[in-house]
Every structure is written in C-alpha cells, then in structure tokens.
Amino acid sequence: MNTVAGWKEDNTVLARSATRTLALDACRLRYPPYVNDGRLLVRLRENEQEYTSLDEARMVAVDHAPNLRVYRVADRWVLGTRVPAYRVTTAAGRDVTSLVSGQGGYYQGFPGDTLIVEMTAPGRGAAYSSQVSLDDSGGAGSLEGDPKETEMAVEAAQSSGAPAVGANDAEILAASGIRIEAPDGAGGWREFARYYPRRYRSEAAVDSLTSGQFQFIFSGRHRLRFIGRVVPADSAATPREFQLLAARHSRSGNVLEAVRTSAGSTTALIPGDTLTMEFATVAPVVGKVRDWFLLLRGAYSSTPFAGGSPHSEDGQSPIPAPLGLLGAHPNPVSGRTAITFNLSAPAPVRVELFDVQGRLVWVTSERVYSAGIHAIEWDGRSAQGGRVRPGLYLYRWAAGENHATGRLMVLDHD
C-alpha cells in the first residue's frame, strides 16, 4: 500500500482454494492510503510460491462515527460496536477470558486446542447479536512479520524432497485455520464457519446464526486477541466504491479491463509478479473516521490455474513466464525472501549467498526440481544460524549448466 511514509506491506489477500473456486475477499487495510490529487495507488504482489487468479478488484471506504466499527459480513456491511465474550475457557477448564477481551493480551492456540465461548452471562437469554467478532495476530501464531499459514506446509514439502508447487491445497487448508462450531440442538456441535487468519493482525466478523455458545477449534497455530459479538448500530453502513482508473501487470502491461469487473477474463499472478492499481477517491465525511477495504474476487493455489498465464492488452495471446532466474521477492528484505526460478526441464538446483567481500554466507543443498516455477526461501540467517547484518548481498543460482546472479538488499530486521 502506498502510504504517507512510502510503500508498506499491508496484509495477505484472497483465499487458498483446493477447487480453484474464485471467491470475494474483503481485506480491511491496516494503513490509510496516501491520496494525491484525489487518487491512490495499491499494489498486489505474489510474494511466495503460490499462483493467484484475480477476477476483479474494487476499493471501498466506509465513513462512520469514531465509536463504531464496520465489518464486511458475507455480502453485506455491518456497522456496530463489539462487546467481549462473557466467558472463554479452554477444554481443560482454564479461564482465558482476559486474554481475548481486546485489552492487550492474546491466546496462543495450537493444533487441536479448543476454546469454549459463552457470549452472554447465564440467564440473559438470547441477548446476543448475529455476528461473532474476531481479532487475530496472523496465520503462523506469532506477532506481525511471520509467514502466513502456507509457508509451514511448503517448507515441509521441500524438506521431504517434493517441489513446493506440488503441495496439496486440501491438506494445507485442513492443517490451518480455526473451526467455529455451535450447538446442534441434539447434544452435539456443528460447524458453521471456518476462519483463516491473515498474515498480519486483522479483524473480522462471521455470521453466528442463533447461538450464544460456541467452540473454537484450532487446526493451525494462531493467536486470538479478541472474541466477542457485534451489536448493530441504529444507523446503517454507507459504503463508497471508487473507480478503478488503471491496472498494470509487471509482465503483461495493461490489464484494466480484466480486473475492472467480474464479467471478463481473469489475470494471473505467478511468483514475483506485481499488479499496480490506481483508484479515484473523494474526501471523507467531515467529523467521521474512514475504514478502507480492498475487495478482490479470486483465489490462490499451490499449483497453476488452468489458462493461468496473464494476457496481453488484446486479451488473446497468453504471455508465458520467462525461463531461468526470476529474482528474489521481496527485495529489499527485512525477514524472509523467496528466490524464484522457472525451469523448462528437470534440473539440479543450488543457490549460494555471498557478502560483498565474496565470502559464502548461506547455501542450499543441491536437489533436482521438476519443470515449472519454484521458489527457494531464505530466512535471513547465515549457514551458522545467526541473522545476517544489513547491507548488500549477492546470490548465485545454478541449474545444471545454467547460471545467473542477483543482488539482495537486507534491511534492519523489524
């Protein structure tokens, strides 16, 4: 996101799909965008090993009173206040209500953990709303800056010798997220929602049907800072949608018509691709605060989508990904980066990292990768395990008889 302080990584968007089904994702922006002469810029970047298919991009703002919050719930906007749950306990009976009350603490959940949530005090009847509010701290169970849920599964696939692009989407989805269940009326529980935290802290709401008691069952490692209910305000949310003026793909150029509406073709982002979009805006309503939402229809997967190459401006000719070294993304980097490459045939691949004095800092073990696009991740540490100093580094990629080099700027670690 382009902010007053420059470009900042805002959050992860879209959902992993095991069926390649495109869905609408409403991402609340963490940073207010920089508006210059009534226009703002936002950039999407496929920063990891996945493949993204994007059908539509929209920018929406909701101006509201400072004491209220706005949520996108299913296909509607909800304006209201959030109230912490009355009691939250673990399956073992430990009271963790204070950790998820939004007062600065958090509950660290691990796979298999269960939280029992009582929204209202006993005897209060149906004094709850129809939405459950959640505030999380990211997909990997730690503070901002850790990888999203997919990276742990990809690393496991790589360590077993399987290519990163061969990771099974269904298995990754089953091993991440939080399952939300309500009583089924017959003494048991039934799932009505599954929540997948984003990479960085985010806030969301899900429909809760008619129950005041819930189970939160962790399939992955996630932190929750708030669990509660949304009490709707008397006034309705009034979203403003802004016109998309331009959309430029880093490899295929102008893709405005492809992402302006959901009625046209889709645009693909492979590892390393970026899509920069420009929206027209208007000033917020005087006396109100503004929440920004980026609405995207699409999905991402560990494997390419059918017809997944971006198209040229005429919308006809697919543009293939270039062969060889595709670069390191992100670069500059303050944490993890992925060195991405495309092979025309299976080949043994090795990556070495050197400082500016030519000393070897880090190296991968050589192994054979299949034809296609792959990414090798570097976590910012030397071969000895210590975090490297900020500065300029050189990396060398070798695939059989093919060689290429690149530069990598390492920043201070956040």
C-alpha positions as CSV (number, residue, x, y, z in Angstrom):
1,M,0.0,0.0,0.0
2,N,1.3,3.5,-0.9
3,T,1.2,5.5,2.4
4,V,2.4,8.9,3.5
5,A,5.6,7.0,4.7
6,G,6.0,5.2,1.4
7,W,5.1,1.7,0.3
8,K,4.2,-0.6,3.2
9,E,3.2,-4.3,3.2
10,D,-0.4,-4.2,4.4
11,N,-1.7,-7.8,4.6
12,T,-2.3,-11.0,2.7
13,V,-5.4,-11.2,0.5
14,L,-7.6,-13.8,-1.2
15,A,-8.1,-17.4,0.0
16,R,-6.4,-20.6,-0.9
17,S,-8.7,-22.9,-2.9
18,A,-8.4,-26.6,-3.3
19,T,-11.1,-26.5,-6.1
20,R,-9.8,-23.4,-7.9
21,T,-13.1,-21.6,-7.0
22,L,-12.9,-17.8,-7.1
23,A,-14.4,-16.0,-4.1
24,L,-14.8,-12.5,-2.8
25,D,-12.3,-11.3,-0.2
26,A,-12.8,-8.0,1.7
27,C,-9.5,-7.0,3.3
28,R,-9.6,-4.1,5.8
29,L,-6.5,-2.0,5.1
30,R,-4.2,-1.6,8.1
31,Y,-2.6,1.6,6.8
32,P,-4.5,4.6,5.4
33,P,-3.5,5.1,1.8
34,Y,-1.8,8.2,0.6
35,V,-4.2,10.2,-1.5
36,N,-2.6,12.5,-4.0
37,D,-4.9,14.8,-6.1
38,G,-7.8,12.5,-5.4
39,R,-6.0,9.3,-6.4
40,L,-4.4,6.4,-4.5
41,L,-2.2,3.5,-5.5
42,V,-2.3,0.0,-4.3
43,R,0.0,-2.9,-5.4
44,L,-0.6,-6.6,-5.3
45,R,2.5,-8.9,-5.3
46,E,2.7,-12.7,-5.4
47,N,5.4,-12.8,-2.8
48,E,5.6,-16.5,-2.2
49,Q,5.3,-19.8,-4.1
50,E,1.6,-19.7,-4.9
51,Y,-0.3,-18.9,-8.1
52,T,-3.1,-16.3,-8.0
53,S,-6.0,-15.9,-10.3
54,L,-7.6,-12.5,-10.0
55,D,-11.0,-11.7,-11.5
56,E,-12.0,-8.3,-10.0
57,A,-10.5,-5.5,-7.8
58,R,-12.5,-2.8,-6.0
59,M,-11.7,-0.2,-3.4
60,V,-14.4,0.7,-0.9
61,A,-14.5,3.1,2.0
62,V,-16.9,3.4,4.9
63,D,-17.1,6.7,6.9
64,H,-18.6,6.3,10.3
65,A,-18.7,7.6,13.9
66,P,-15.5,7.1,15.8
67,N,-17.2,4.9,18.4
68,L,-18.4,2.4,15.9
69,R,-16.8,-0.4,13.8
70,V,-17.6,-1.6,10.4
71,Y,-17.4,-5.2,9.1
72,R,-18.0,-6.9,5.8
73,V,-20.1,-10.0,6.7
74,A,-21.0,-12.3,3.8
75,D,-22.4,-10.0,1.2
76,R,-23.4,-7.0,3.4
77,W,-21.9,-4.3,5.5
78,V,-22.5,-4.2,9.3
79,L,-21.9,-1.2,11.5
80,G,-21.9,-1.5,15.2
81,T,-19.9,-1.9,18.5
82,R,-18.1,-5.0,19.7
83,V,-18.6,-6.5,23.1
84,P,-16.2,-9.1,24.6
85,A,-17.5,-12.6,25.3
86,Y,-18.8,-13.1,28.8
87,R,-16.5,-16.2,29.4
88,V,-13.9,-18.1,27.4
89,T,-12.3,-21.3,28.7
90,T,-10.1,-24.0,27.4
91,A,-11.2,-27.6,27.1
92,A,-9.3,-28.2,30.3
93,G,-11.3,-25.5,32.1
94,R,-8.7,-22.7,32.3
95,D,-10.3,-19.3,32.1
96,V,-8.7,-17.2,29.3
97,T,-11.4,-14.5,29.0
98,S,-9.0,-11.7,29.9
99,L,-6.6,-12.8,27.1
100,V,-9.2,-12.4,24.4
101,S,-11.0,-9.3,25.7
102,G,-9.1,-6.9,23.4
103,Q,-7.2,-5.3,26.3
104,G,-3.7,-6.1,25.1
105,G,-3.3,-9.9,25.7
106,Y,-3.8,-12.8,23.4
107,Y,-4.5,-16.5,23.4
108,Q,-1.9,-18.7,21.6
109,G,-3.7,-21.6,20.0
110,F,-2.0,-24.8,18.8
111,P,-3.5,-27.5,16.6
112,G,-6.2,-29.4,18.5
113,D,-6.8,-26.7,21.1
114,T,-10.4,-25.9,21.9
115,L,-11.9,-22.7,23.4
116,I,-15.5,-22.8,24.8
117,V,-17.1,-19.4,24.3
118,E,-20.1,-18.1,26.2
119,M,-21.2,-14.8,24.6
120,T,-23.6,-13.7,27.4
121,A,-24.0,-14.4,31.1
122,P,-26.2,-17.3,32.1
123,G,-29.9,-16.3,32.4
124,R,-29.5,-13.5,29.8
125,G,-31.4,-15.4,27.2
126,A,-30.8,-14.5,23.6
127,A,-29.1,-11.2,24.4
128,Y,-26.5,-11.6,21.6
129,S,-26.2,-10.4,18.1
130,S,-26.0,-12.3,14.9
131,Q,-22.2,-11.8,14.3
132,V,-19.1,-13.1,16.1
133,S,-16.2,-10.6,16.1
134,L,-12.6,-11.8,15.9
135,D,-9.3,-10.1,16.2
136,D,-6.3,-12.2,15.3
137,S,-2.5,-11.7,15.1
138,G,-1.6,-13.6,12.0
139,G,-1.5,-17.1,10.4
140,A,1.6,-18.6,12.0
141,G,0.8,-17.9,15.6
142,S,3.2,-15.1,16.3
143,L,3.4,-11.3,16.0
144,E,3.4,-9.4,12.7
145,G,6.0,-10.4,10.3
146,D,5.8,-14.2,10.5
147,P,4.8,-16.1,7.3
148,K,1.2,-16.9,6.6
149,E,-0.2,-20.4,7.0
150,T,1.0,-21.8,3.7
151,E,4.7,-21.5,4.3
152,M,5.0,-24.1,7.0
153,A,3.3,-26.7,4.7
154,V,5.6,-25.7,1.8
155,E,8.7,-26.0,4.0
156,A,7.6,-29.5,5.0
157,A,7.1,-30.4,1.4
158,Q,10.5,-29.1,0.4
159,S,12.2,-31.0,3.3
160,S,10.7,-34.2,2.1
161,G,12.1,-33.6,-1.4
162,A,8.8,-32.7,-3.1
163,P,8.7,-29.5,-5.1
164,A,7.0,-26.5,-3.5
165,V,4.4,-26.3,-6.3
166,G,3.3,-29.8,-5.5
167,A,2.0,-29.0,-2.0
168,N,-1.6,-30.3,-1.7
169,D,-4.1,-27.4,-1.1
170,A,-6.6,-29.5,0.6
171,E,-4.0,-30.8,3.1
172,I,-2.8,-27.3,3.8
173,L,-6.3,-26.0,4.4
174,A,-7.1,-28.8,6.7
175,A,-3.9,-28.0,8.8
176,S,-4.7,-24.4,9.3
177,G,-7.4,-22.0,10.4
178,I,-10.0,-22.1,13.2
179,R,-13.2,-24.1,13.1
180,I,-16.2,-22.4,14.7
181,E,-19.0,-24.6,15.9
182,A,-22.4,-24.0,17.6
183,P,-24.7,-26.5,19.4
184,D,-26.7,-28.7,17.0
185,G,-29.7,-28.9,19.3
186,A,-29.2,-32.6,19.9
187,G,-26.4,-32.5,22.4
188,G,-23.6,-32.2,19.9
189,W,-21.9,-29.5,17.8
190,R,-22.0,-28.5,14.2
191,E,-19.5,-26.4,12.2
192,F,-21.0,-23.2,10.7
193,A,-17.8,-21.3,9.8
194,R,-14.0,-21.7,9.3
195,Y,-11.8,-18.7,9.9
196,Y,-8.4,-18.3,8.3
197,P,-6.3,-15.5,9.9
198,R,-4.3,-13.3,7.6
199,R,-0.5,-12.9,7.8
200,Y,-0.7,-9.7,9.9
201,R,-3.2,-8.7,12.5
202,S,-6.7,-8.3,11.2
203,E,-10.3,-8.0,12.4
204,A,-13.3,-9.8,11.0
205,A,-16.8,-10.9,11.8
206,V,-18.7,-14.1,10.8
207,D,-22.4,-14.8,11.0
208,S,-23.3,-16.7,14.2
209,L,-26.8,-17.9,13.4
210,T,-28.8,-18.1,16.7
211,S,-26.4,-19.4,19.3
212,G,-24.9,-17.7,22.3
213,Q,-22.3,-20.5,22.9
214,F,-19.5,-21.6,20.6
215,Q,-16.5,-23.8,20.2
216,F,-13.3,-22.5,18.6
217,I,-11.2,-25.5,17.5
218,F,-7.6,-24.7,16.2
219,S,-6.3,-26.6,13.2
220,G,-3.2,-24.5,13.0
221,R,-1.1,-22.2,15.2
222,H,-2.9,-18.9,15.6
223,R,-3.2,-16.1,18.1
224,L,-6.5,-14.5,19.0
225,R,-6.7,-11.1,20.7
226,F,-10.5,-10.7,20.8
227,I,-13.5,-12.9,20.7
228,G,-16.9,-11.2,21.1
229,R,-20.1,-10.2,19.5
230,V,-21.2,-7.3,17.3
231,V,-24.1,-5.2,18.5
232,P,-25.6,-3.5,15.4
233,A,-25.9,0.3,15.4
234,D,-29.2,2.1,14.7
235,S,-27.7,3.6,11.6
236,A,-26.6,1.6,8.5
237,A,-23.2,1.5,7.0
238,T,-22.9,3.5,3.8
239,P,-20.0,2.2,1.7
240,R,-18.4,4.3,-1.1
241,E,-16.9,2.4,-4.0
242,F,-14.2,4.2,-6.0
243,Q,-13.5,4.0,-9.7
244,L,-10.6,1.8,-10.9
245,L,-8.6,4.1,-13.2
246,A,-5.6,1.9,-14.1
247,A,-4.3,-1.6,-13.6
248,R,-0.8,-2.5,-14.8
249,H,0.7,-6.0,-14.6
250,S,4.5,-6.3,-14.2
251,R,4.8,-8.7,-17.2
252,S,1.6,-8.2,-19.3
253,G,1.1,-4.5,-19.0
254,N,-2.4,-3.0,-19.1
255,V,-5.0,-5.4,-17.6
256,L,-7.6,-2.8,-16.6
257,E,-10.5,-4.5,-18.5
258,A,-9.7,-7.9,-17.0
259,V,-9.9,-6.7,-13.3
260,R,-12.4,-3.9,-13.6
261,T,-15.4,-6.2,-13.3
262,S,-16.1,-9.9,-12.6
263,A,-17.7,-10.4,-16.0
264,G,-14.5,-10.5,-18.0
265,S,-11.3,-12.6,-18.1
266,T,-9.1,-13.3,-15.1
267,T,-5.5,-12.1,-14.6
268,A,-2.8,-14.5,-13.3
269,L,0.0,-13.6,-10.8
270,I,2.8,-16.1,-10.7
271,P,5.7,-15.9,-8.1
272,G,7.3,-12.5,-8.4
273,D,4.5,-10.8,-10.3
274,T,3.1,-7.4,-9.3
275,L,-0.1,-5.6,-10.2
276,T,-0.3,-1.9,-9.5
277,M,-3.7,-0.3,-9.5
278,E,-4.9,3.3,-9.3
279,F,-8.2,4.4,-7.9
280,A,-10.1,7.7,-7.9
281,T,-11.3,8.9,-4.4
282,V,-13.2,11.6,-2.6
283,A,-12.6,13.2,0.8
284,P,-14.1,11.5,3.9
285,V,-17.2,13.0,5.5
286,V,-16.3,15.7,8.0
287,G,-16.4,14.5,11.6
288,K,-16.2,10.8,10.8
289,V,-13.4,8.3,10.5
290,R,-12.8,6.2,7.4
291,D,-12.2,2.5,7.1
292,W,-10.7,1.3,3.8
293,F,-11.5,-2.1,2.3
294,L,-9.8,-3.7,-0.8
295,L,-12.4,-6.1,-2.3
296,L,-10.9,-8.8,-4.6
297,R,-12.5,-11.7,-6.3
298,G,-10.1,-14.5,-6.9
299,A,-8.1,-17.3,-5.3
300,Y,-4.6,-18.7,-4.9
301,S,-3.2,-22.2,-5.1
302,S,0.0,-24.2,-4.9
303,T,-0.4,-25.2,-8.5
304,P,-1.2,-23.0,-11.6
305,F,-4.7,-22.4,-12.6
306,A,-6.0,-23.6,-16.0
307,G,-5.1,-20.9,-18.5
308,G,-3.2,-19.2,-15.8
309,S,-0.9,-17.0,-17.8
310,P,-1.6,-13.3,-17.9
311,H,-2.9,-12.0,-21.2
312,S,-1.7,-9.1,-23.3
313,E,-3.8,-6.0,-23.8
314,D,-5.7,-7.5,-26.7
315,G,-6.9,-10.2,-24.2
316,Q,-5.9,-13.0,-26.6
317,S,-2.3,-14.1,-26.5
318,P,-1.0,-15.7,-23.3
319,I,2.3,-14.4,-22.0
320,P,4.5,-17.3,-20.6
321,A,6.7,-16.8,-17.6
322,P,10.3,-16.3,-18.6
323,L,12.7,-19.2,-18.1
324,G,15.6,-19.1,-15.7
325,L,16.1,-16.9,-12.5
326,L,13.0,-14.7,-11.8
327,G,14.6,-12.9,-8.9
328,A,14.2,-12.5,-5.1
329,H,10.9,-11.3,-3.7
330,P,10.6,-9.2,-1.6
331,N,13.8,-7.2,-2.2
332,P,14.8,-5.2,-0.2
333,V,14.0,-7.7,2.6
334,S,13.9,-7.4,6.4
335,G,12.9,-11.0,7.1
336,R,12.2,-13.8,4.7
337,T,12.6,-13.7,0.9
338,A,11.9,-16.2,-1.9
339,I,14.4,-16.8,-4.8
340,T,12.1,-17.8,-7.7
341,F,13.0,-19.6,-10.9
342,N,11.4,-21.3,-13.9
343,L,12.8,-24.5,-15.4
344,S,12.0,-25.9,-18.9
345,A,13.1,-29.4,-17.8
346,P,14.1,-31.1,-14.6
347,A,17.5,-30.0,-13.3
348,P,19.6,-29.9,-10.1
349,V,19.4,-26.5,-8.5
350,R,21.7,-24.8,-6.0
351,V,21.6,-21.3,-4.5
352,E,24.5,-19.6,-2.8
353,L,24.6,-16.2,-1.0
354,F,27.7,-14.1,-0.6
355,D,28.6,-10.8,1.1
356,V,30.2,-8.0,-0.8
357,Q,33.7,-9.3,0.2
358,G,32.9,-12.6,-1.6
359,R,32.5,-14.7,1.5
360,L,30.0,-17.5,1.4
361,V,27.1,-16.7,3.8
362,W,24.5,-19.3,3.0
363,V,24.0,-22.2,0.6
364,T,21.3,-24.7,-0.2
365,S,21.8,-28.4,-0.7
366,E,21.6,-29.3,-4.3
367,R,18.5,-31.2,-5.4
368,V,16.5,-31.9,-8.6
369,Y,13.5,-29.7,-9.3
370,S,10.9,-30.6,-11.9
371,A,10.0,-28.4,-14.9
372,G,8.0,-25.3,-13.9
373,I,8.2,-22.4,-11.4
374,H,9.7,-23.0,-8.0
375,A,10.9,-20.8,-5.1
376,I,13.7,-21.4,-2.6
377,E,13.2,-19.5,0.7
378,W,15.9,-17.7,2.7
379,D,15.0,-16.7,6.3
380,G,17.7,-14.0,6.7
381,R,20.1,-16.2,8.6
382,S,23.6,-17.4,7.8
383,A,24.6,-21.0,7.5
384,Q,25.6,-20.9,11.2
385,G,22.1,-19.8,12.2
386,G,22.7,-16.2,13.1
387,R,20.8,-13.3,11.5
388,V,23.0,-11.6,8.9
389,R,23.9,-7.9,9.1
390,P,22.0,-5.3,7.0
391,G,23.7,-4.5,3.7
392,L,24.1,-5.6,0.1
393,Y,24.5,-9.3,-0.7
394,L,24.9,-11.3,-3.9
395,Y,23.2,-14.6,-4.7
396,R,24.2,-17.1,-7.4
397,W,21.6,-19.5,-8.9
398,A,22.8,-22.6,-10.7
399,A,20.5,-25.1,-12.5
400,G,22.6,-27.7,-14.3
401,E,24.7,-25.8,-16.8
402,N,22.7,-22.6,-16.4
403,H,23.8,-19.9,-14.0
404,A,22.6,-16.4,-13.0
405,T,23.3,-13.9,-10.3
406,G,21.3,-11.2,-8.5
407,R,21.6,-8.6,-5.8
408,L,19.8,-8.7,-2.5
409,M,19.5,-5.7,-0.1
410,V,19.0,-6.7,3.5
411,L,17.4,-4.1,5.8
412,D,17.3,-3.9,9.6
413,H,15.1,-6.7,11.0
414,D,11.8,-5.5,12.3
